Amino acid sequence: MFSLTDPSITGHVGSGSWSDAEKFNAYMHGVSSNYSDAQSYKNLGTREENSAYYMGAKSSNEAKAIFNSVLNKLLSMTYAGADYTKVD
């Protein structure tokens, strides 16, 4: 949990220096799987389609909601059946 957390910030906006929030959030996007070809926080590359891997929390309630969301997604996953008759 960080006070600068804001996943809607993906980089620098406007002219002038990068703010600490812009640097922090661009970095977090870069180390998540949102930008798998990121070179640096200033050069994230292309965002992966349908990516929302960086989820930030500023409070324990927000963190709990994120963990519950991830857990619910994991529990709702279905897997294709395997044909074990072709295994030697």
Buried (B, 14 or more C-beta within 10 A) or exposed (E): EEEBBBBEBBBBEEEEEBBEBBBBBBBBBBEBEBBBEBEEBBEBEEBBEEEEBBBBBEEEEBBEEEEEEEEEEEEEEEEEEEEEEEEE
